[in-house]
Amino acid sequence: AMQSLESMNSDALKVEVKENTIIYTYTYEQTFDPSVVSALSGTIESTLDDSSASFTSMADTLEKESGIKEVTVKIIYLNGDGSEIYSKEYK
């Protein structure tokens, strides 16, 4: 399901590290209408919930490897106009 979300367009993925937070930002190329956004955020939420264990273990692994305490993995989905569709943090 993740793949179909990402391959809808040539969406941009940006990865940033701010202090102890790793931020993955997906920006859709197109701008979805508000009615689509609410459905999309539900789809994203269930997709991320399915892989929440992998995000949590990623945070744990990064803590061990980097020695940084309390690593947080933050996932953000942005609409084409830059407005937020969905975001969630995993610790």
N, C-alpha and C positions, 0 to 999 in steps of 0.2 A: 504493500500500500504506500509505503514511504516513497518508493521509486516513482509511482505515478504522480504523486504530488510534486516531486522535484523535476520531473521531466515535462511538465506542462509547458514550460518555456525554457529559455536559456537563463534560468534563475541564478542569481549571484549568491554564493555562500562566502561569508566573511567570518574569519576567526580572529578574535582579539583576546588578549589576556590583560585583565585589569586587577592588580593586586592578586588575590587568591581566587579570582573568578575567571573561568574560561567561557567566553561568549561566542556562540555560534549564531550568526544572523543570516537567515535566508530572506532574500528580497525577491518577490515575484516581479517579473518584467511587466506584467499587465496589472491594471488596477481593477480589482473586483468591486462590484456593487455591494452596498451594505447587506442586502439580503443574502448574497453569496458568501460574504465574509462570516456571517454567523454559522452557516452550514460548514464552511471550511474550517473554522476554529474548532468545531466539534470533531471533525475528521482528524485534524491535527492532534487534538487532545487524545483521542483514542489510540492513534498511531503511536504517539509518544508514550502513553501509558503502557502499551505493549512492550516498548523497549526501555522502560524506566529502569529496569534492573541493570541493563548495560550502561546507562548513563551513570547510575550510582556506582557501579564497579569501576567505571572509567575515573570517576572522581577519587575513589579509594586508591586506585593504581597510581594516579598522578601524585597523590599525597605521599605515598611510599617512595616513588621515584624522585620527586622534587624536594622532599623534606618540608614542603609547605603544609601547614596545618589548615584544616577546614577548607579544602578545595571545593568550589562550587562550579558545576557545569550549568550554564544558562543557555537555553534555546529560545531564540526569538524569530518569529515569522512576521515579515513586514509586507504590507500591500505595496503595489507599484508606486503609490503616491507617498510612501514612507510612513503611513500610519500602521500601528501595530495590530496584527490579526490575533496573535497568540504568543504568550511567553510563559516559560516555566523554568524553575531552578531545581537542580538535583544536587544533593549533598551526599 
